[in-house]
Structures are given as C-alpha cells and as structure tokens.
Amino acid sequence: MKKRLLTLCLVLVMLLGMMAGCGKTEAPAASNGETAVATTDKEVELVMYLIGDRTPDLDKVFGKINEKLKEKINATITVKFLGWGEYEQKYPLLFASGEEFDLIYTSDWAMYNQQASKGGFWEITPEALEAYAPLTAETMYDAAWEQAKIGGKVYMLPMNYKEVTGHVFLVRGDLMEKYDIDKLETREDMEAYMDAIAQYEDGMIPLDIGADIDNRLLFDYIFFYGAVNGRMEMIYPRQLMAYTGADDDEVNVINITEDPAFIETATIMQDWNQRGFFSKSALVNKQSSQESFAAGKSAVALMNMANAQGEYVNNVLAHPEWDVQVVDAQFGTPVLIRSFLANGMGIFSKSKNPERALMALDLLRNDEELHDLFCYGIEGEHYIDNGDGTIELTDKNSNYPYDMNCNWGIRNDAYWKTIEGGIPNYDEINDKWMETAKSDKFVAFNFITDSVKNELAAMSDIYTTDLLLLYMGFTDDLEGDIAKIQQKLDAAGADVVYEELSRQAREWLASQN
C-alpha cells in the first residue's frame, strides 16, 4: 500500500510540474547553446546606458515609462549616460569593468563593430526576436537585419527608419543684420559672419566647440563633405582611417593624414582657431556648441537636421529677438543615405536578464505610448499632440528636448511626429538634399578586428593625444605635427591595419556582386 501511495505521489508531482511549465514563456536556444526560459513573474531592474547628456526631466519621464513597463513585463529601467565628451573613452571600459548593466545604445559610430567582435553583445537570433520581440520582428527592414550581421550573427536592433546625413548651422539673424550679412551660402560666407562676431561681439565665441563629438563633427563636416565632396567613408577607429568610396575603382585603405584633403582641412581649422572662432579653452570645454548657442555665448551651432528641429524651436521660444535661422551646411555637396546601423540598441552579453531586456526594447520601439514618452516627453507638459502627426513644443520642452535624449535607437517612423511651427525652410533644404542623396557601397560592410586589435588600440591612443589638437586647429607647425602623427601611426602598426581592412573590404565587395 505504501508503495502504491509513493508511486501516486510521484505521478502527482510530475503532473504538477508539467502544469506549472505551461505558465512559462518558452524560448529558443540561447546564444550560449542553453535553452532559454523566461517568465515575467519576478520583477527585474534593467540598467540602460545612453550616449549624451542627462536632461533635467529625464528621471520624471522614465518614471512614467517604468509604470508602463512594470505593468506590461514586470520590469523597470534605470538610465545612465556616457557624456558626449567622454563616451569614446568610457564605452569600451564599461564592457571590461565588470559593471552590471543590460541595455546600451550602439551604432556604426558608437562601437557596435568593435564590441560585437569582442563578444560584448548578446546575440539576437531570429528565434529570440520572434519570442521576445515579436512586434519588432514584424516591422524590421530586411536590409537592416542584414547590415547588422557580423560573422553571420546579429548583436543589435538597428534602427527601422530611413534617414539621410545632412548638416545645418543654427545662426542668429539679428547678428547677420547687424553686420550687413544677407546670406550664408558658402563656407566663405560663414567665415565672414564668424569673423564679425570675433572682432566686434565682446565676450561672444563665434563657434564654441569643445565636447568631443563637436570638434570631430566639425572636422568631419569640412573634410568629408567639403574638401573631398564625400569621397571617403570613415571606419573604426574612425578618426584615423578611411576606405575609398563608391567612385574609386580599387579599394585601398589610406592613412587620412597623408591625404591632401586632410592637410587642407587641418589648415582651415588652424586658420579658424587663429582668427578666434573657437574658445581658447576648447580642449577642456565640456559644453556642446548647441548648449553654448542656447545660452547666448556663441553665434553658431553645427548639428544634423534631426537635432536641429528641436533646437530651433526651443531657441525661438526662449529668444524670439534672436531671429534664429537654419542654414544648409552642405553648401551643395551630396548628403549620404545612412546605414540602418546609424542608430540602434544592444544587450550586454553578461546581462542577467537578456530576454527581459529584449522585451523592453520591443515595447519602447513599438508601443506608441512608450515610444512617445521616450521621444517627446510627457504630453501636456513637454509637448502638445495635435492629433495630425505634428506636435507643439511647450516652454518646458527644454527640460526634455525633442529628439535629444538618445531615443534614436528606439525611434519608430510609424509614430514619428514633426514639430508644428518648426524650421521654416525645412522642406526646401531637405528636398534639395534628396535630389543628390547617395549611398556608399560599403554601407553594410563590417570590419572584423580580431587580428589587429592591438594595433587599433595603439592608433586610438594617438587620436586622443595628438590628432585632436589638429582637429581643433591647435598647432603652430602643421606639417611638422602631421609628420609626427604619421611616424607614430607607423610605429603603432597602422600599415598592418590598412592592409587587413583593404583585404576584407575587397572580399566583401566581391561577395556582393
């Protein structure tokens, strides 16, 4: 009898176990080969790193986001930032430090390739996408998924919207009128405007660059869009090398410091520095050109068009007397159609809750309420929804600026709203860009860095110690400083990197034909 009772108990236990299993979300094999099983029974706190500067109301906005995430997937997100002036140094350290986090912004300019190649990101398989991010699986562009592959595997959710890379200047119309400057259509026109500011506006900096992203953007803008008409596409470490673009017959990676266009651009930066267009403390300045412009400290800010939309409205609301204007900074050079890897989100390979992290990304990207909170802030406080695909920004929008909180990795065009009363000449500039917009043939190419990682590390160090000075025009002996940088690059093994990159680029190009 006892034996029969024992048998019955064992059967009952097994049946109860099977029934309990029905309440779980079964997933496909994880990237480590183990079977992943996720439930939302246990509340988890996810840590997410973004790039940029924390805005005053970010915690308030994410308080609202977390209420919804707690309700939907029993999870909340704590947001941390890597500032513009520090992210290039701190981003790789974050992966190596042992710090626990789950989600991080990544892109082709923010170390996707490098960290994916080092095992820094959790692999997002098609099965995991279907199981934990079904809404994203339905809307993902096939081309975006293909571009995100490194060694045949995907380690990020790339952006699912199409975008061109075009730059604009924010300038003050009142100062243009004051100094009889009626147009800003060429680089020479901009120089005349900044020269007037430098000479006659005491205490005002014409273009207050400083944060790392600023000084690099300015140099890249002139070098890649101005001097060589977009001939080259940068690649990591993006400050130190480039591969030849679509118009060249042969793929040969070059040291950009040896290119005549680099010398031309560095000469321009030296001239601008000597004419007082930058602050004398630019090397240690942590304030962006956008922040300086908004504070009335400078007369020009350089940015992409996406950022300009919010910045324009915020400055008009705060300073109607400035007559803020948006100027096409391309000056006739073609804009580039961006890779889908230009913005995205990754999951840390050592995350303790990668499945829940993917669930969160799926909701942030595809749940309209959550998407709008992340992108625009709190309705009625930071913006007013007009119900026709446009919004009005309130006087509190500067506390959570439109499209300025590193929301780009979750942005969804299905919910994207433009600003009513935004940039008056937006369509004029954008239509002009679209007439000549082009895509680089290497847009989906990923450099596998395993064999040259030591050389790349040494080359990156040269940027932070030497090349940055040239980017900002801090040199008395341009040719001599360039020669010293070239010597250092040679000693770092740059030729080995260029040769390997050339080989991979050729092989990849051949595989596309």
Summary of the structure (lengths in Angstrom):
residues: 513
radius of gyration: 25.2
end to end distance: 75.7
largest distance: 106.0
contacts: 1638
relative contact order: 0.15
helix: 47%
strand: 17%
